[in-house]
Amino acid sequence: MNEATNEPLSAAPVSTSVPVLECRDLSISYFTRAGEIPAVVDFNLKVHAGEAVGIVGESGCGKSTVALAIMQYMGKNGRIMAGELKFMGRDMRAMGEAELQGLRGSKIAMVYQEPMASLNPAMRIKDQLMEVPLHHEKVGEKEAFERALAMLADVKLPDPRRIMEAFPHQISGGQQQRVVIAMALLSNPALLLLDEPTTALDVTVEAGIVDLIREIASRFNTGMIYISHNLGLIRETCDRITVMYSGEAVEDGTVGEVFNAMRHPYTQGLFRSIPLPGADKNARPLIPIRGQLPLPHQRPHGCNFGPRCDHFKPACDAGPIPMRQVPSQPDHRSRCIRFEQIDWNAPPAHADTGEPIPLGPRVLEVDGLKKYYEIANRSLLAMIRGTAVKTVKANEKLDFDAHEAETVAIVGESGCGKSTFAKVLMGLETATEGRAVLGNRDIAATPVQSRKPQVVGHLQMVFQNPFDTLNPSHTVGSQIARVIRKFDVEQDREKVKDRVMQLLDMVKLPRDFYLRRPRQLSGGQKQRVGIARAFAGNPRVVVADEPVSALDVSVQAAVTQLLMEIQRTNRTTLLFISHDLSLVRYLADKVIVMYLGHLVEQGTTDEVFAPPYHPYTEALLSAVPVADTSVEKRRIVLEGDIPSAVNPPPGCPFQTRCQRKIGRICETEYPPLRTFGEGHRILCHIAPEELEAMPPVFTTAEERAAE
């Protein structure tokens, strides 16, 4: 366990040496039956040894296309149309296929978003790692094995010898990603490309990967390109940043310059779409970027961002917009002809503020709820030992309530029991013990098939992936109408259609979407349809399971604001399951922290995000990447994995990873429930006065100046 103040990386000095990578006026197109599709236009980028450059922007802006062009992986229909792409001073476009194959995986390596896209499920980890030096450097098997083993230790994997013998499915997602990073580093590449390498990981695992990436930059002097939509991660890992929009770089500079003195309206729009510390859903709400990213063959004349820009003037459509240097900042450039005239400190003109929603009576009461699974082990040895049946304790004595119009967030790592509880609540599983009372009806032991339609209608769900929850064969209107009829909201055909139209209005979709099919919608539009369908049955409680994690930040902001508007109008109770604590801090009224099936802390959002903390909550908060250079945070990286629910540790469930463990009592006795104030509860052995004396995880510049 380590702890330190997390400072943003300082800008790397501009090197006079030959860059590891240089993209100069790069233009990339794809050729389809419809003709040429210009994916990237006039793109410039330099990466020096030991320097980390972040590329950010919405999906479809060209980030991954740039990475694939660098790897020369564009396929048969992709082509570099103009410009230069130089690696170590040599033009890659002039290299033959044999030379490019020698570079890939050796001098240029890539880490993808999904580690299993890079790992062969049928091969042991050692064979996949050893393949790199065996193929690229022609070393012997003994040396290849020793180097692979040493690299697993370098990326801080526990028990490297065991992992060498394992298959990919036998290690966790975070460990898989570390193996992929080890594989990329085995040949000591000069350039490492990381394409959303932490998106699918828990925040605690993500924090460990971020620390690892920072260490790589200093130890191996590797140039890195970090592709991400997470501005907080870019702040913590990169020296420079390039912001892309619709195939163009619209702003680039050091992280400090772009974060503190942004000079492009699109960059400003990205920052206004994310919940920075100080954002408030009522007083300082998020502001989504209006409109949508234009398709490559439908880009406007002049400024690509013009149709969505709050500062647009007719002069912006005069012709192609060049990148220009920001005065007094030689490394900071912007593709905006008006950046000198814009007041960048002016408050947004269309931020809709509102009063906090007054809470109503209690709608949901969870009392002593437990969910256990029994798994059979039919081996002879297990039968002899009497362990033929094992119990998985997925949820252990959950106690909380939720009121009308209240947003209750449930947070914790994968495997902590969040989704199991949601399944019990929705009737997909039944509780082993305890109650879950909706209104005046206990639904904990009643499967969904046995629930009355009215009860099912009162408890609806918005899922993480809208692609998997809409029927591709049915129109949007028919899928929403089915819910209205199923839960007896309306039966008359015209009234049902009117209700569908009202719901489309409510989620801010055009009424002509009634006849569209899901394939004709974007990801954000599909999620809006999912929300409309969830609210079609007039629910009292909506369970939102990671509803925005798969969306771009601007779409996230729009969907989040939409959920709050609907909640304000319908006074619906929202159970928000998420690992994004920045969004939780912004959205939730109450926070429930779960670990290994146990509820370890609960309270109002203000209580949970300020000392005293449960040590697990403290570590979760410390893992949150913050896209604000004025905020400092204490860094606490949890070591080890969450224990198995089949064999949980004795005593405190968190004691195997706790950075504040106080002794044997933590290992032998279940912790008491400490109460602070009216509803703030912490499950911990640490004395209340010691918990109250904990320093805050986050401190702002104003707070530090006041000390």
C-alpha positions in Angstrom: 0.0 0.0 0.0 1.4 3.3 -0.9 0.2 6.9 -0.5 1.4 10.1 -1.9 0.1 13.5 -3.1 -0.8 13.2 -6.7 0.8 16.0 -8.7 0.1 16.4 -12.4 2.9 15.6 -14.7 5.0 18.6 -15.6 5.3 19.5 -19.2 8.2 17.7 -20.8 10.9 20.0 -22.2 10.7 20.5 -25.9 13.4 18.2 -27.3 15.8 19.3 -30.1 16.5 15.6 -31.0 14.7 13.6 -33.7 11.1 12.8 -32.5 10.2 9.2 -32.0 7.1 9.9 -34.1 6.1 12.8 -36.3 2.8 13.2 -38.2 3.0 16.2 -40.5 -0.1 17.4 -42.4 -1.4 13.8 -42.3 -4.7 13.1 -44.2 -6.3 9.6 -44.1 -9.2 8.3 -46.1 -11.3 5.2 -46.4 -12.7 4.0 -49.7 -16.2 2.5 -49.8 -18.8 1.8 -52.4 -20.1 5.3 -51.7 -16.7 6.8 -52.5 -13.9 8.3 -50.6 -14.5 9.0 -46.9 -12.0 11.5 -45.5 -11.4 10.3 -41.9 -8.5 12.5 -40.8 -7.4 15.8 -42.3 -4.3 18.0 -41.8 -3.2 16.2 -38.6 0.1 17.1 -36.9 1.7 15.4 -33.9 5.2 15.0 -32.4 6.2 12.5 -29.7 9.7 12.6 -28.2 11.4 9.9 -26.2 10.0 9.8 -22.7 7.1 12.0 -23.6 3.4 11.1 -23.2 0.9 12.7 -25.5 -2.9 12.3 -25.0 -5.4 12.4 -27.8 -9.0 13.1 -26.8 -12.3 13.6 -28.5 -15.7 12.1 -29.2 -16.2 8.7 -30.9 -15.8 9.1 -34.6 -13.4 12.0 -34.3 -10.5 10.1 -35.8 -8.4 9.1 -32.7 -8.2 5.4 -33.4 -7.7 6.0 -37.1 -4.5 7.9 -36.3 -3.3 5.0 -34.1 -4.1 2.5 -36.8 -2.3 4.6 -39.4 0.8 4.7 -37.1 0.7 0.9 -36.9 -0.1 0.7 -40.6 -3.1 -1.4 -39.8 -5.7 0.4 -41.9 -6.8 -2.5 -44.0 -7.3 -2.7 -47.8 -9.7 0.3 -47.9 -7.7 2.7 -45.8 -5.0 4.9 -47.2 -2.8 7.9 -46.3 -3.6 10.4 -48.9 -1.2 13.2 -48.0 1.4 14.3 -45.5 4.2 12.5 -43.8 4.4 9.8 -41.1 7.9 9.5 -39.7 9.2 7.1 -37.2 12.7 7.9 -35.8 13.2 10.3 -38.7 12.3 7.7 -41.4 9.2 7.9 -43.6 7.0 4.9 -42.8 5.1 5.3 -46.1 8.3 4.3 -47.9 8.9 1.2 -45.8 8.2 -2.3 -47.2 5.8 -4.8 -45.5 8.7 -6.9 -44.1 10.2 -3.8 -42.4 6.9 -2.7 -41.0 6.3 -6.2 -39.6 9.7 -5.9 -37.9 8.6 -2.6 -36.3 5.2 -3.8 -35.1 5.4 -5.4 -31.6 9.1 -4.5 -31.5 9.8 -0.8 -31.9 6.1 0.2 -32.0 3.7 -1.6 -29.6 0.0 -1.1 -29.0 -2.3 -1.8 -26.0 -6.0 -2.1 -26.8 -9.1 -1.3 -24.8 -10.1 -4.9 -24.4 -7.2 -7.1 -23.2 -8.7 -10.3 -24.5 -8.5 -8.9 -28.0 -4.7 -9.3 -27.6 -4.6 -12.5 -25.6 -5.1 -16.0 -27.1 -7.5 -17.9 -24.7 -6.0 -21.2 -25.7 -2.3 -20.3 -24.9 -0.7 -20.0 -21.5 0.5 -16.5 -20.5 4.2 -17.6 -20.7 3.9 -18.8 -24.3 2.3 -15.5 -25.4 4.9 -13.4 -23.6 7.9 -15.5 -24.7 6.7 -15.2 -28.3 7.8 -11.5 -28.4 11.5 -11.9 -27.8 11.6 -15.3 -29.6 10.1 -13.8 -32.8 11.7 -10.3 -32.8 15.1 -10.9 -31.2 15.7 -14.6 -32.0 16.8 -15.3 -28.4 16.8 -18.7 -26.7 13.8 -20.1 -24.8 15.5 -19.8 -21.5 16.3 -16.1 -21.9 12.8 -15.4 -23.3 11.3 -17.1 -20.2 13.4 -15.1 -17.8 12.7 -11.8 -19.5 9.0 -12.5 -19.6 9.1 -13.4 -15.9 11.0 -10.3 -15.0 8.6 -8.1 -17.0 5.6 -9.5 -15.1 7.3 -8.5 -11.9 8.0 -5.0 -13.5 4.3 -4.5 -14.1 3.7 -5.5 -10.4 1.7 -8.7 -10.9 1.6 -10.9 -7.8 3.2 -14.3 -8.0 4.6 -14.0 -11.6 5.5 -17.7 -11.8 1.9 -18.7 -11.2 0.6 -16.2 -13.7 3.1 -17.5 -16.3 1.5 -20.9 -16.1 -2.1 -19.6 -16.2 -4.5 -19.2 -19.1 -6.0 -15.7 -19.7 -9.4 -16.7 -18.2 -7.7 -17.7 -14.9 -6.7 -14.1 -14.1 -8.7 -10.9 -13.5 -9.4 -8.2 -16.0 -6.8 -5.9 -14.4 -4.2 -8.6 -14.4 -5.0 -9.3 -18.1 -4.4 -5.7 -18.9 -1.1 -5.7 -17.1 0.0 -8.8 -19.0 -0.9 -7.0 -22.3 1.2 -4.0 -21.1 4.1 -6.4 -20.2 3.8 -8.0 -23.7 4.0 -4.6 -25.3 7.1 -3.6 -23.3 9.0 -6.8 -23.6 11.0 -5.6 -26.7 11.5 -2.2 -25.1 9.6 -0.3 -27.8 10.4 3.3 -28.7 6.7 4.1 -29.1 3.8 2.7 -27.1 0.2 3.4 -28.2 -2.5 3.0 -25.6 -6.1 3.0 -26.9 -8.5 3.4 -24.0 -6.5 0.8 -21.9 -8.5 1.3 -18.7 -12.1 2.0 -19.8 -13.4 -1.5 -18.9 -11.6 -1.6 -15.5 -12.6 -0.7 -12.0 -11.4 2.7 -10.7 -9.0 1.0 -8.2 -7.5 -1.2 -10.9 -7.4 1.8 -13.2 -5.4 3.7 -10.6 -2.8 1.0 -10.5 -2.6 0.9 -14.3 -2.2 4.7 -14.4 0.7 4.5 -11.9 2.3 1.8 -14.0 2.0 3.9 -17.1 3.6 6.9 -15.3 6.5 4.7 -14.1 7.0 3.3 -17.7 7.5 6.8 -19.0 10.3 7.4 -16.6 12.0 4.0 -16.5 12.0 3.0 -20.2 12.1 6.5 -21.8 9.3 5.3 -24.0 7.3 7.8 -26.1 3.6 7.2 -25.5 0.3 8.2 -27.2 -2.6 7.8 -24.8 -6.0 7.7 -26.5 -8.9 8.4 -24.2 -12.1 10.3 -23.6 -11.3 10.5 -19.9 -9.7 14.0 -19.4 -8.8 13.1 -15.8 -6.6 10.2 -16.9 -5.0 12.4 -19.6 -4.1 14.9 -16.8 -2.5 12.2 -14.7 -0.6 10.4 -17.4 0.3 12.9 -20.1 2.7 15.8 -20.8 0.9 17.2 -23.8 -2.7 16.9 -25.2 -4.2 17.0 -28.7 -8.0 17.6 -28.9 -9.6 16.1 -32.0 -13.0 16.9 -33.6 -14.4 15.5 -36.8 -11.0 14.3 -38.1 -9.1 17.4 -37.3 -6.8 18.5 -34.4 -8.6 21.6 -33.0 -6.3 22.3 -30.1 -2.9 21.1 -28.8 -0.5 22.1 -26.1 0.8 21.1 -22.8 -1.7 19.7 -20.3 -1.3 22.8 -18.1 -2.0 25.2 -21.1 -5.0 23.3 -22.5 -6.6 22.6 -19.1 -6.0 26.0 -17.6 -6.3 28.2 -20.6 -8.3 26.4 -23.3 -8.6 28.3 -26.5 -11.1 26.3 -28.6 -14.9 26.1 -28.0 -15.0 22.3 -28.4 -12.4 21.8 -25.7 -14.5 24.1 -23.5 -17.6 22.0 -24.3 -15.8 18.8 -23.3 -14.9 20.3 -19.9 -18.4 21.6 -19.3 -19.7 18.1 -20.0 -17.8 16.4 -17.2 -18.5 16.6 -13.4 -15.5 18.4 -12.1 -15.2 19.0 -8.3 -17.6 21.9 -7.5 -20.2 20.9 -10.1 -23.7 20.8 -8.6 -26.7 19.3 -10.4 -28.9 22.1 -9.2 -26.6 25.2 -8.9 -23.9 24.3 -11.5 -25.3 21.7 -13.8 -23.4 20.0 -16.6 -23.8 21.5 -20.1 -23.9 19.0 -22.9 -22.6 20.0 -26.3 -25.7 20.4 -28.5 -26.1 18.6 -31.8 -24.0 15.7 -33.1 -20.7 15.1 -34.7 -21.0 15.5 -38.5 -20.4 12.5 -40.7 -17.1 12.7 -42.6 -18.8 13.3 -46.0 -21.2 15.9 -44.4 -18.7 18.2 -42.8 -19.7 21.9 -43.0 -17.7 24.4 -45.1 -15.3 26.3 -42.9 -15.3 25.4 -39.2 -16.3 21.8 -38.6 -17.5 22.7 -35.1 -19.6 25.7 -36.3 -23.1 24.1 -36.1 -22.5 23.2 -32.5 -20.5 26.3 -31.4 -21.9 28.9 -29.0 -19.4 31.5 -30.4 -20.1 30.9 -34.1 -20.1 33.9 -36.5 -20.6 33.9 -40.3 -16.9 34.6 -40.7 -16.1 31.1 -39.4 -17.5 29.7 -42.6 -15.1 31.6 -44.9 -13.0 28.6 -45.7 -10.7 26.0 -44.1 -9.6 27.0 -40.6 -5.8 26.8 -39.9 -4.2 25.9 -36.6 -2.8 29.1 -35.1 -0.4 29.7 -32.2 -1.8 31.2 -29.0 0.1 34.4 -28.2 2.8 34.1 -25.5 2.4 30.2 -25.6 4.6 28.9 -28.4 3.6 25.2 -27.9 -0.2 26.0 -27.6 -2.2 26.1 -30.9 -5.9 26.4 -31.7 -8.1 25.9 -34.9 -10.4 28.8 -34.1 -10.3 32.1 -35.9 -12.1 33.9 -33.0 -10.2 32.7 -29.9 -8.8 36.2 -29.2 -12.4 37.7 -29.1 -14.0 35.1 -26.8 -14.3 35.7 -23.1 -13.1 32.3 -21.8 -14.0 33.2 -18.2 -17.6 34.2 -18.9 -20.2 31.9 -17.3 -22.2 29.8 -19.8 -25.4 31.6 -21.0 -27.7 28.6 -21.0 -27.0 26.7 -17.8 -30.4 25.8 -16.4 -30.2 26.0 -12.6 -32.9 24.7 -10.3 -33.9 24.2 -6.7 -33.1 20.9 -5.0 -36.0 18.4 -5.4 -37.9 18.0 -2.0 -37.9 14.3 -1.1 -41.2 12.5 -0.5 -42.2 9.5 1.6 -40.1 6.3 1.7 -40.7 4.2 -1.4 -38.2 1.4 -0.9 -37.0 -0.3 2.3 -34.2 -2.9 2.2 -33.9 -4.7 5.6 -31.3 -7.4 6.4 -31.3 -8.6 2.8 -29.0 -11.5 2.0 -28.4 -13.4 -1.2 -26.4 -16.7 -1.1 -25.7 -19.1 -4.0 -24.8 -22.7 -3.5 -22.3 -24.2 -5.9 -21.5 -27.9 -6.2 -18.0 -29.4 -6.3 -18.5 -33.0 -7.4 -14.8 -34.1 -7.0 -14.1 -37.1 -4.9 -11.7 -35.1 -2.6 -14.4 -32.5 -2.0 -16.9 -35.2 -1.0 -14.5 -36.8 1.4 -13.7 -33.5 3.0 -17.4 -32.6 3.2 -17.0 -29.5 1.0 -19.1 -30.8 -2.0 -21.3 -27.7 -1.6 -19.9 -24.3 -1.2 -21.8 -21.1 -0.4 -21.2 -17.8 -2.3 -22.2 -14.9 -0.1 -23.0 -12.3 -2.8 -25.1 -10.0 -0.6 -24.7 -9.9 3.2 -27.2 -8.0 5.4 -28.0 -5.0 3.3 -29.9 -2.2 5.1 -31.0 1.1 3.5 -34.0 2.9 2.3 -34.9 5.3 -0.6 -37.4 8.0 -0.8 -39.6 9.5 -3.5 -37.6 11.7 -6.0 -34.3 10.6 -4.3 -31.2 9.4 -6.2 -29.4 6.6 -4.3 -26.0 5.6 -5.8 -24.5 2.2 -5.2 -20.8 2.0 -5.8 -18.0 -0.5 -5.4 -15.6 -2.7 -7.5 -16.7 -5.5 -9.8 -17.7 -8.5 -7.7 -18.9 -6.4 -4.7 -22.5 -7.4 -5.2 -24.1 -4.4 -6.8 -25.6 -6.2 -9.8 -26.7 -9.2 -7.7 -28.7 -6.8 -5.5 -30.2 -5.3 -8.7 -31.2 -8.7 -9.9 -32.9 -9.5 -6.6 -34.7 -6.2 -6.7 -35.9 -6.8 -10.3 -37.0 -10.4 -9.5 -34.4 -12.1 -11.7 -33.1 -13.6 -8.4 -34.8 -14.2 -5.1 -33.4 -13.2 -1.7 -32.0 -15.8 0.7 -33.1 -13.8 3.7 -34.4 -10.3 4.5 -36.9 -7.9 3.0 -37.1 -5.5 0.1 -40.4 -3.6 0.6 -41.7 -1.5 -2.4 -44.5 0.6 -1.2 -46.1 -1.8 1.2 -45.3 -5.0 -0.6 -42.3 -7.3 0.2 -40.8 -8.4 -3.2 -37.5 -9.9 -2.0 -38.6 -13.5 -2.3 -41.0 -13.1 -5.3 -39.5 -13.9 -8.7 -40.5 -11.6 -11.6 -42.8 -14.3 -13.1 -44.9 -14.3 -10.0 -45.1 -10.5 -9.6 -48.3 -8.6 -10.7 -47.9 -6.5 -13.8 -48.4 -3.4 -11.7 -45.5 -4.3 -9.5 -43.2 -5.0 -12.5 -44.2 -1.7 -14.0 -43.4 0.2 -10.8 -39.8 -1.2 -10.9 -38.0 -0.7 -14.2 -34.4 -0.8 -15.3 -32.1 1.2 -17.6 -29.2 -1.1 -18.8 -25.6 -0.3 -19.4 -25.5 -1.3 -23.1 -28.4 0.0 -25.2 -27.3 -2.1 -28.1 -28.2 -5.3 -26.4 -31.6 -4.3 -24.9 -33.5 -3.1 -28.0 -35.0 -5.6 -30.5 -33.3 -4.8 -33.9 -36.4 -6.1 -35.8 -38.9 -3.8 -34.2 -39.4 0.0 -34.5 -38.7 2.3 -31.6 -42.4 3.1 -31.4 -43.6 -0.5 -31.1 -41.0 -1.3 -28.4 -42.2 1.6 -26.2 -45.9 0.9 -27.0 -45.5 -2.7 -25.9 -44.5 -1.5 -22.4 -47.5 0.9 -22.2 -49.9 -1.9 -23.0 -48.2 -4.5 -20.9 -48.5 -2.5 -17.7 -52.0 -1.3 -18.5 -51.1 2.4 -18.7 -53.2 2.7 -21.9 -54.9 0.2 -24.2 -56.6 2.4 -26.8 -54.5 2.4 -29.9 -54.5 6.1 -30.5 -53.9 6.9 -26.8 -51.0 4.5 -26.8 -49.4 6.2 -29.8 -50.0 9.6 -28.1 -48.2 8.4 -25.0 -45.3 7.1 -27.1 -45.0 10.5 -28.7 -45.0 12.2 -25.3 -42.3 9.9 -24.1 -40.2 10.7 -27.2 -40.7 14.4 -26.4 -39.7 13.7 -22.8 -36.3 12.2 -23.9 -35.8 14.9 -26.5 -36.0 12.7 -29.6 -37.8 13.7 -32.8 -41.3 12.2 -33.2 -40.3 10.7 -36.5 -38.1 8.2 -34.6 -41.4 6.4 -33.9 -40.9 4.5 -37.2 -37.1 4.1 -37.0 -35.3 0.8 -36.1 -32.4 0.7 -33.6 -29.8 0.3 -36.3 -30.7 3.8 -37.5 -29.8 5.4 -34.1 -26.6 6.5 -32.5 -25.5 5.0 -29.1 -26.8 8.1 -27.2 -30.1 8.0 -29.1 -30.5 4.3 -28.3 -29.9 5.0 -24.6 -32.6 7.7 -24.7 -35.0 5.1 -26.2 -34.1 2.8 -23.3 -34.9 5.5 -20.8 -38.2 6.2 -22.5 -39.1 2.5 -22.4 -38.2 2.3 -18.7 -40.4 5.3 -17.9 -43.3 4.1 -20.1 -44.9 2.1 -17.3 -45.0 5.0 -14.8 -42.4 3.4 -12.5 -41.9 4.4 -8.9 -38.3 3.2 -8.9 -35.8 3.0 -11.8 -32.6 1.0 -11.4 -30.0 2.5 -13.7 -27.0 0.1 -14.1 -24.0 2.0 -15.5 -26.4 3.8 -17.9 -23.8 6.2 -19.3 -20.5 4.4 -19.0 -20.5 3.4 -22.7 -21.2 6.9 -24.0 -19.0 9.9 -24.9 -18.7 12.6 -22.3 -20.9 15.0 -24.2 -23.6 12.4 -24.6 -23.1 11.3 -21.0 -23.9 14.8 -19.9 -27.0 15.0 -22.0 -28.4 11.6 -20.8 -27.5 12.5 -17.2 -29.4 15.8 -17.4 -32.3 14.0 -19.1 -32.6 11.5 -16.2 -32.7 14.4 -13.7 -35.3 16.3 -15.7 -37.5 13.2 -15.9 -37.0 12.5 -12.2 -37.9 16.1 -11.3 -41.1 15.9 -13.4 -42.2 12.3 -12.4 -40.7 12.3 -8.9 -39.2 8.9 -9.6 -36.8 7.2 -7.2 -33.5 6.5 -9.0 -31.1 3.7 -7.9 -27.9 4.6 -9.8 -25.3 1.8 -10.0 -21.9 3.1 -11.1 -18.1 2.9 -10.6 -17.7 6.6 -11.8 -17.5 8.4 -8.5 -17.2 11.8 -10.2 -20.6 11.3 -11.7 -21.9 9.8 -8.4 -20.8 12.9 -6.5 -22.6 15.1 -9.0 -25.8 13.1 -9.3 -26.6 11.3 -6.1 -28.4 12.4 -2.9 -27.3 9.4 -1.0 -24.3 7.0 -1.5 -24.0 3.3 -0.6 -20.6 1.8 -0.7 -20.4 -2.0 -1.1 -17.4 -4.3 -0.7 -17.5 -8.1 -1.0 -21.3 -8.1 -0.6 -21.2 -6.0 2.6 -22.5 -2.4 3.0 -19.4 -0.7 4.4 -20.6 2.9 4.3 -23.7 4.9 3.6 -24.8 8.5 4.0 -25.6 11.6 2.1 -23.2 12.5 -0.8 -21.7 15.3 1.2 -21.0 13.0 4.1 -19.5 10.1 2.1 -17.2 12.4 0.1 -15.8 14.2 3.1 -14.0 12.7 6.2 -14.6 10.5 8.1 -14.4 7.8 5.4 -14.4 4.0 5.5 -10.8 3.0 4.4 -12.3 1.4 1.3 -14.2 4.6 0.4 -11.0 6.6 1.0 -9.2 4.3 -1.5 -12.1 4.6 -4.0 -12.0 8.4 -3.9 -8.3 8.4 -4.2 -8.5 6.4 -7.4 -10.8 8.9 -9.2 -8.9 10.8 -11.9 -9.7 14.5 -11.7 -9.5 16.8 -14.7 -8.8 19.9 -12.6 -5.2 21.0 -12.2 -6.1 23.1 -9.1 -7.1 19.9 -7.2 -4.6 17.8 -5.4 -5.4 14.4 -4.0 -3.8 11.8 -1.8 -2.9 8.7 -3.8 -3.8 5.4 -2.3 -3.4 2.3 -4.5 -5.1 -0.8 -3.3 -2.9 -3.9 -3.7 -4.2 -7.4 -4.4 -7.6 -8.4 -5.7 -11.0 -8.5 -4.1 -11.3 -11.8 -2.2 -13.6 -14.6 -3.4 -17.1 -14.6 -2.1 -16.8 -18.4 -1.9 -14.0 -18.0 0.7 -14.3 -14.6 2.3 -11.8 -13.5 4.9 -12.6 -13.7 8.6 -13.2 -10.6 10.6 -13.5 -7.4 8.5 -14.3 -8.2 4.9 -11.8 -5.4 3.8 -8.9 -6.4 6.1 -6.8 -8.2 3.4 -6.4 -4.9 1.5 -6.9 -2.2 4.1 -4.3 0.6 4.3 -5.5 1.4 7.9 -5.6 -2.1 9.4 -5.1 -1.7 13.2 -4.2 -5.3 14.2 -5.5 -8.7 14.9 -9.0 -7.5 15.8 -9.5 -6.7 12.1 -8.7 -10.3 11.2 -10.8 -12.0 13.8 -13.9 -9.9 14.6 -16.7 -8.5 12.4 -16.5 -4.7 12.7 -19.1 -2.6 14.5 -21.3 -0.1 12.7 -20.1 3.4 13.6 -22.7 6.2 13.3 -21.8 9.8 12.6 -24.6 12.3 12.6 -28.1 11.2 11.6 -27.6 8.7 8.8 -23.8 8.4 8.1 -22.7 4.9 9.0 -19.3 3.2 8.6 -18.6 -0.5 9.2 -15.1 -0.3 10.8 -13.0 -1.2 13.9 -11.2 2.2 13.8 -12.3 4.4 16.7 -14.8 7.2 15.7 -12.4 10.0 16.8 -9.6 8.5 14.6 -12.0 8.3 11.6 -13.1 11.9 12.2 -9.4 13.0 12.2 -8.8 11.6 8.7 -7.5 14.2 6.2 -9.5 14.8 3.1 -8.6 13.0 -0.1 -9.2 16.1 -2.3 -8.1 19.6 -1.6 -8.6 22.6 -3.8 -6.3 25.6 -4.3 -8.6 27.7 -2.2 -8.6 25.2 0.7 -4.9 24.9 0.6 -4.5 28.7 0.7 -6.9 28.9 3.7 -4.8 26.5 5.8 
